[in-house]
Amino acid sequence: MKIRELFQIMVQREASDLFLRIHATPRARINGIVTKISNERMSRDEIDQIALYLLGDEQRRKKFLDYLDIDFIHVEEGVGRFRINIFTQRGTPAIVARHVHTHVKSFEELHLPVELCKLFCEEAKGLFLVCGPAGNGKSTTIASMIEYINIKSSKHILTIEDPIEFLFEDQQSIINQRELGMDVLSYTTALNFVTQQSPDIIYIGNIRNEGTMRAAITATELGTFVMTTSHAVNAVQALMRIVNFFPPHLHDEVRMQLSVILKGTISLRLLPLKDGSGRVPAFETMVVTPTIARLIREGKIKEIQKYIDEGNLFGMQSFKQSLVKLVKAEQVDPEMARYLSDSKDEFDLALKGIKNRFD
């Protein structure tokens, strides 16, 4: 099967990801489940030809040969926009393609906490994190926030991405999008010069190391609102990961900075809907109140979870509470919610309306 046909099947069946490998049948992630979309096994020649077609120019092919792994955006005319990762397994190319929707959905369409998202979008400075495993809607959530700001406010928004996923058109705001490898060499390089570009809002695709985190902290201290993503599963893990980017002798300083600049987090996990019609997010939300800021500053990060559980007044919610709501609304299957919960015992108690002795 030609890659164009496979992309068309992806779009028609609303699949998020496509998986191709030699001697395997093409599969796609549909409503979170990896499913066969053809019974024909892919040959080495077919995979090689698809890889060559997607890699396109000589520069991209050379990069793949040098690193044996490459990530980029491919536009299939008349079909859609796809984020492509080509990597090597058992000495042969394997391909994962993610469908990047061109339409940026609203908070309501994405079933996100609307008022809280709007509240974070109104911040003038500081740091905001969207957390969750790969493929659970982090980039989509950030895109919806950028588009909301774009429509409602007159700002300069600067994105630094690897690669650029959603494309934005200027509304009230002006948006500049920079791609690693094409427009700038690294996140750190981009952030070192960002103050001269006078941004109001910066979106950093992902913070993976101390240098990028340090530059992001500096940007917030200079009066910019920075949004970024983390593969951490929740707020507590994300905070611990940020602190651990730095050597131990700097941990107190970093926690102090985070207690001042961090505005909040939204952590996401997508669950299949009970009727099989799509997926819906369960989300943990954390707003940095004076109490949470103090816990960060004092290094008592693990204690934050209790305050998230009890922070409904401030718009906070734990995954456990979100999962219970989805089950009671009959949107998701109880066993699926239980499977994805952090603690199955705590979920069972919460579903019955019982608080455990640690709450």
N, C-alpha and C positions, 0 to 999 in steps of 0.2 A: 504494500500500500504506500502511496506517496504521502509525504509529510503534510502536504496541503489538505489531503483528505482526512488525515488524523486530526489536524487542527480543526477542521470543520465539525468532526464528530465531537471533539471537546466542547466547542462552542454550543452546538445543538443540545448536548446532554448536560450543559452547565458544569462541566468538570473543572476543577481547580488546577490539576496537574496531569501531565502525560509522562509515562515512563517507557523508554525504549532501550533495548539491549539485545545483543545477538543471541540467537537460539531461544528467545522468549517471545511470547505474544504481547502485542501492545496493550498497556493497561493505563487506566486513568483513575484519578481520585474523584469520585462522585459522591457528594454529601458526606465527605470524609472517609469513604470506603474505597479501597483500591480494587478496581473492577476490570475484567477483561473487556476490551472493546473490539477485538478481532481474534479469530482462531488461528490466523496465519502467523507462524513464527518468523521473526526477522533474521535474515541472513547477514553474514559479515559484510557482504558487498552492499546490501541495502543500508545498513547502519553507516558504513563508510561514506556512501553517496549522500545520505541525509546530513551527516556531520559536515561534509565539504560544502554542501549547499547552505547550511545555516551559518557556518563560519565565514562564508563570503570572501572577504578580501584577504590578501596575503599577510597583512599585518596581524589580523586576528588568528589566522592559521599558525603563524609563527609563535604567537603567544601561547596557543594551546600546546604546541610541540615543546615549548620551553618549560611550561609549568604543568602540563598534563591535566589541566583543570581550567575552565574559563566560564565566566558569567557575563551575559550581555542581553540586550533587548533585540528581538527580531520582530519586524512588522510584516505580516503576510497580507498583502493587499486584498481587500474585499473580505477578509476573514477576521483578523484581529491582531492584537499586540501581545507578544509573548516574551516572558523572561526565560532565557535559555541557560541551562548549565550543562556543559559537556565535560565529563570527567572520564578517567580511565579505570577500568576494573578488569582483572585477569588479562591485562595487556591489550584490551580492546576498548573503543569508545562506548560510553553509555550516555544517554541523554534524558534530562528531565526538563520539561517545559511547563511554565506556569502561565495561565491566561491572566493578563493584566487588563482589567476592564477600563474602557476609555471614559465611561460615565462615572463621575465621582458621586457616590451616594450620600444622602443626608444622614444625620444621626438617627432620625426616625426610621429610615429605610434599613439601617444597619442594626436596629434594635439596641442602640447604645443609650447610656444614661444622658438624656438630652440636656437637662438643665446643668448638670455637672460639666459636660463637655463645653457648653457655652461659657460657663464660669471660667474654666481654664483658658479658653480662647480670648478672654478679656484681660488676661494678665499682661502687664507691660514689661516685666522682667522676671528672671528666675529660670528654673529648670523643670521640665515636665517629661515623664517617662510613660511609654506604652510598653507593657511587658507581655510575654507569652511565648510558647513554643513556635517554631517555624510553621507558617501556613495557617495561623490562627487569627489573622486579620489585623496585625499591628500596622502594616503600611496602609491598609485601607482606612483604618481609624485615623491615622495622621493625615491622610489625604482629605478626609471629610472635614477635619478641623481646619486645615489650610484653606479649603474651599469656603468654609463658613467665614473665616477671617477675610478672605479675598472679596466676598460679597458684602460684608458688613462694615469693613474698616478700610481706611486709607493708610496702608503700610507698605514697607519694602520687605518682602519675604524672600529669603535666600535659602535654597535647598542644596545640600551636598550629598549625593547619592551614588550607590555602586550596585547596579546601574540605575539610571532614572527610570522610574516605573510610571506613575501617573503624570500626564502632561496637563498643565494648567494654562488657562487663558486669563489675561488680566481683566479684573472687574473693577472694584474700587481700589484694589491694591496693585502693585507691580511685583511680579514674581520672576526671579532669576534662578534657573536650575543648572547646577554644575555636576558633571559626571566624572568620577574617578577614572583616570587613564585617558580621558578625552579632553576635559577642561582643566583638570588639576591633578597633581601627582598623588596626593594623599589627603585624608581628613585633616591631619595636623597642619600640613602646608596651607590648606584652604583657610583654616581657622586662624593661622598666624597673621593673615592679611585681612581678616574679615572686618576689623574695625574701620579700615579705610573705605569699605564698601557701604557703610552706613545702613546696615540692616536693622529692622525692628524685630524681626523674627528669623531665627535660623532653625532649619530642620537638618539634623545630622542622621543619615541613614542608619548607622549603628556605631556605637562606641565600643571598641574592642581592646583598648590598651590605655596605659597611663598617660601617654602624650596627648591623645585625643581628648581624654577626660579632663586633663589639666587645662587644655585650650578651651574646652566647653565651659568649665567653671569660670575661667577668666572672662569669657564673652558675657556670661550672666552678670558678673561683677561690674562690667562696664555698661550695664543697662540694657541688655538684649534678652528677649525671651527665647530660650532654646528648647526645642522639642527633639526627642530622640527615642529609639527603641532599644529594648533589651530582651535577650532570649531567656532571661530569668522567668520562673513560673509565677512569681508573685512579688509584692512590694518588699517584703523582708529579704528575700533572696537577692533582689535587684540592688538593694542598699548594701548588702554584704559584699556583693560582687564589685560594686563601685569602690568601696573602701579597700578591698583586696587588690585592686589595680596598683595600689601604691605600696611602697615598702613600709614595714611595721612602724618605723619611727615617725612616719607622716600620718598615721591613722587618726590621731587626735585632731590634727589640723584639718584633715579632709572631712571628718565628721562635723566639726564646727562649721566649715563652709557649707556642707550639705544642709545642715540645720537652718541655715539662713536663706539659701537659694532655692531649695526644693519646694515646689508648690503642690505636687501630688503625683499620683500614678493611677493608671487604669491597666489592669491585667486581664487578659482574655483567654478563653478556651471555647472553641466552637464545638457544639454538640449537634448531632443529627436530629431533626424534628421527628416527632413520633409518627407523623403521617408520611414521612419519606420525601417531603416536598423541598427540602433544603436543610440549612443549618442555622442555628441561633447561638449567639454568644452568651456564655455565663461569664460574669465579670466581677472582679474584686476592684473596689475603688478606695483610694486612700487620699485624704486631704491633710496637708501638713498643718495641724493645729499647734498651738503653743506647747501642748503636752507631748505631741509626737516629735516636735522640734527638740524638746528637752531630752527625750529618749535617744534620739539620734546623736545629740551632742554628748550625752553621757555614755555612749556605747552600749545602750540597752536595746539594741535593734530588735532582738527576738521578742521583746515584750510588746512591740507595736501591734502584733496580731490581735491581742485582746482588745485594744482600742479601736481597731478596724471593726471587729465584731460588734462593738457597742457604740459606734459612731454614726448611727443613722441620722441624728440631728444635723450633722455636718455633711450629709450626702455619702457617707462611707457604707461599704457593704463587703462582706467576706464572700469567697467562692461558695462556702457552705450555704450561706443565706440565699445567694443567687440561684444555686442548684435547686434548693427547696422550692423557691418561687416558681421556677420553670416546671418542676414536677407537679406542683399544686395547680398550675395553670393548664396542665395536661398538654404541654408543648413538647416535653421530652420524656422518654421512658425512664422510670425510676432506677432500673438496673444500670442503664447507661450513665445516669447522673451519679449513681453510687460508685461506679467503676472509675469515673474521672474525678471523684472527690479526693481531697488531701487525706482525710481520715474517714474510712467507711463507718466506723463506730459512731463518730461525731455526727456524720450525715444521717445515720439511722435515727439517732436521738432527736436531731433537729427536725427531721421529717415528722416525727411523732409529737413535736412541740415541747420536747423535754430539754432543759438546759443541763449540761454536764457539770460536775462539781468544780471544774476549772474556770467556768464562765463567770 
